Amino acid sequence: MAGTPQPGNWRTSTYSGADGCVEVAHDGHLVYVRDSKSRTATLRFGHPQWTRLLRSLK
């Protein structure tokens, strides 16, 4: 299993406000999501699962 991406690979959501941010990174196989205020907890998704999640949020 791949490790968590390095800090320079994370991007902040353009929808995040000043009080809270969601950061996303990917390594080619998995998509990682974390809260910028609590970077120790990271969710991992395969690309098909990530795509379904994004479609369900629209």
Residue pairs with C-beta under 8 A, 6 or more apart in sequence:
2 27
2 29
2 30
4 32
4 42
5 25
5 26
5 27
5 32
9 25
9 27
10 23
10 24
10 25
10 32
10 34
11 23
11 24
11 25
12 21
12 22
12 23
12 36
13 21
13 22
13 23
13 24
15 22
16 22
16 36
20 35
20 36
20 37
21 35
21 36
21 37
22 33
22 34
22 35
22 36
23 33
23 34
23 35
23 36
23 39
24 31
24 32
24 33
25 31
25 32
26 32
29 46
29 47
30 44
30 45
30 46
30 47
31 44
31 45
31 46
31 47
31 50
32 42
32 43
32 44
32 45
33 42
33 43
33 44
33 45
34 41
34 42
34 43
35 41
45 53
